[in-house]
Amino acid sequence: MEQSKAKLIKHVEEALELSGMRHFIHKESFDLLSYPDSESETYADMDIFEDTIQEITKHAESYVEVEPISSREAYIIMEDFTDIVHNISKQSALMRALNRPNPFRQFRYALEDIELLDEWYDYKNNAYKNLAVRWVEMFLEKEEINI
């Protein structure tokens, strides 16, 4: 039972992180199926996803969609990380990065410059896992699934 829940959390975590795709979890097996959203220009050949799209369309009631995290939510996670940095000069560098054009890129550059990249990834991964756990809890409650 816990293995199923862990699988579900892992799949939701993956779905939250990957934008430009639509993600669907099978309500019973907790398998994850994904395909590019219609606005994504990343994949020129949508034919390779045709089977996945047909499966989800044909059995829509068996799947639930997981929305990737929004850029606003991702930005808030970066702000939250900045708030817990205790070194004032490093924190200032991150704040400046967040307030510049292209804040995601600037934040990444700042993290590299101040050597906090590993700490950032640990923090970010934990934040996404927490979001996934909350999503799973709400999903299980709504679907009245006991695992």
C-alpha positions in Angstrom: 0.0 0.0 0.0 2.7 2.5 1.0 4.5 1.5 -2.2 1.5 2.6 -4.3 1.3 6.0 -2.5 5.1 6.5 -2.9 4.7 5.7 -6.7 1.8 8.2 -6.9 3.8 10.9 -5.1 6.8 10.4 -7.4 4.7 10.6 -10.5 2.9 13.8 -9.3 6.3 15.3 -8.4 7.6 14.6 -12.0 4.4 16.1 -13.5 4.7 19.3 -11.4 8.2 19.9 -12.5 7.8 19.3 -16.2 6.1 22.2 -18.0 5.1 22.3 -21.6 3.5 18.9 -21.2 0.1 17.6 -20.1 0.3 14.9 -17.4 -2.3 12.3 -16.5 -2.3 9.8 -13.6 -4.3 6.6 -14.0 -6.7 6.5 -11.0 -6.1 2.8 -10.3 -2.6 1.9 -11.4 -1.2 5.4 -10.7 0.8 5.2 -14.0 1.8 8.5 -15.4 1.1 9.4 -19.1 2.3 12.6 -20.6 2.3 14.4 -23.9 3.2 17.9 -25.1 0.5 20.5 -24.7 -0.9 22.1 -27.8 1.1 25.3 -27.3 4.4 23.5 -26.9 6.8 24.0 -29.8 9.3 21.6 -28.2 8.0 18.5 -30.0 7.7 18.9 -33.8 6.5 15.3 -34.3 3.4 14.8 -32.2 2.8 11.4 -34.0 5.0 9.7 -31.4 2.5 10.7 -28.7 -0.6 9.6 -30.7 -1.0 6.3 -28.7 -0.8 8.1 -25.4 -3.3 10.8 -26.5 -5.7 8.1 -27.8 -5.5 6.1 -24.5 -6.2 9.2 -22.4 -9.0 10.3 -24.7 -10.6 6.9 -24.9 -10.5 6.3 -21.1 -10.8 9.9 -19.9 -12.8 8.9 -16.8 -9.9 6.7 -15.7 -7.3 9.5 -15.6 -6.8 12.7 -13.6 -4.8 15.5 -15.0 -1.9 17.0 -13.0 -1.1 20.6 -13.8 2.6 21.5 -13.8 3.5 24.1 -11.3 2.9 27.7 -12.6 5.8 30.1 -13.1 4.3 32.2 -10.3 4.4 29.3 -7.9 8.0 28.5 -8.9 8.9 32.2 -8.3 7.4 32.0 -4.8 9.5 28.9 -4.1 12.6 30.9 -5.2 11.5 33.8 -2.9 11.0 31.4 0.0 14.5 30.0 -0.5 15.9 33.5 -0.6 14.3 34.2 2.8 16.0 31.3 4.5 19.5 32.2 3.3 21.3 33.5 6.4 24.2 35.2 4.7 23.1 38.8 4.0 25.3 39.3 1.0 24.2 36.0 -0.6 20.6 36.8 0.2 20.9 40.3 -1.4 22.4 38.7 -4.5 19.4 36.4 -4.8 16.9 39.3 -4.2 18.6 41.3 -6.9 18.4 38.4 -9.3 14.7 38.0 -8.6 14.0 41.6 -9.4 15.8 41.7 -12.7 14.4 40.8 -16.1 14.5 37.0 -16.7 14.4 36.3 -12.9 14.6 32.5 -13.4 17.8 32.7 -15.4 19.2 35.4 -13.2 18.4 33.4 -10.1 20.3 30.4 -11.5 23.3 32.6 -12.3 23.3 34.1 -8.9 23.1 30.7 -7.2 26.2 29.6 -9.2 28.1 32.8 -8.3 27.4 32.5 -4.6 27.8 28.7 -4.6 24.4 27.8 -3.3 23.2 25.7 -6.3 23.3 22.4 -4.4 21.4 23.9 -1.5 18.8 25.4 -3.9 18.2 22.0 -5.6 17.7 20.3 -2.2 15.3 23.0 -1.2 13.4 23.0 -4.5 13.2 19.2 -4.6 11.7 19.2 -1.0 9.3 22.0 -2.0 8.1 20.0 -5.0 7.8 16.9 -2.9 5.6 18.7 -0.4 3.4 20.0 -3.2 3.1 16.5 -4.6 2.2 15.1 -1.2 -0.6 17.7 -0.7 -1.9 17.0 -4.3 -1.9 13.2 -3.6 -3.7 13.7 -0.2 -6.4 15.8 -1.9 -6.7 13.4 -4.8 -7.1 10.3 -2.6 -9.7 12.1 -0.4 -11.7 13.3 -3.4 -11.6 9.9 -5.2 -12.2 8.2 -1.8 -9.2 5.9 -2.4 -7.7 4.2 0.6 -4.0 3.3 0.3 
